[in-house]
Amino acid sequence: MMEGVATLTESSDPVSSATSLPSDPRPADQLKSHWYAAHVCSRHEKQVARQLEERHVSYFLPVYRSVRRWKDRRKELDLVLFPGYVFVHLDLKDRLRVLQVPSVVRFVSFNGRPAALPDAEIEVLVNGLAKGVRAEPHPYLKVGHRVRVKYGPLAGTQGILVRRKDKFRVVLSIDLIMRSVAVEVDEADVEAC
């Protein structure tokens, strides 16, 4: 299940949307929109997502449905798949619009510069969750039997195959934030890498 994917409104000013201006000293790869991971305060992900939507910033907040039991009742909750993170899709020059949102701490960075996530990893998550793929958090894994999903909404995705009871799961890892998510797959839908 997916909490939200909002779209960034395009500027009508042709100069501000150009990708290479001679007066701009930044490399051309920084002038394109990419996915970035914004680190947010604990349990503030949905609040940050609402504020990003109000500011017309494209974001992705993946959630999953979990049943919680108490002594007197059971309740289904929508929980954040990657606690502490909201993914934003924007030009690096627009990062201040995100950093000014209360509860946004920083962007995940290397050498002081926000690190772009591989677009394919986020797009696979967006498409898979939109098509109803069941996902839940999983401890981050780096080594194991690597497999590639052959069929379905996650086709082409690589991950680590694990078994849980009688079902197969593929653990997809986002290396930049060192988080993983497990999705259920049919055994026939995966092949060794």
Secondary structure as UniProt FT lines:
FT   STRAND          2..5
FT   TURN            14..17
FT   TURN            22..23
FT   HELIX           28..30
FT   STRAND          34..40
FT   TURN            42..43
FT   HELIX           45..54
FT   TURN            55..56
FT   STRAND          58..69
FT   STRAND          74..80
FT   TURN            83..84
FT   STRAND          85..90
FT   HELIX           92..94
FT   HELIX           95..99
FT   TURN            102..103
FT   STRAND          104..107
FT   STRAND          109..110
FT   TURN            111..112
FT   STRAND          113..114
FT   STRAND          116..117
FT   HELIX           119..130
FT   TURN            131..132
FT   STRAND          135..138
FT   STRAND          146..149
FT   TURN            153..156
FT   STRAND          158..164
FT   TURN            165..166
FT   STRAND          167..174
FT   HELIX           175..177
FT   STRAND          179..185
FT   HELIX           187..189
FT   STRAND          190..192
//
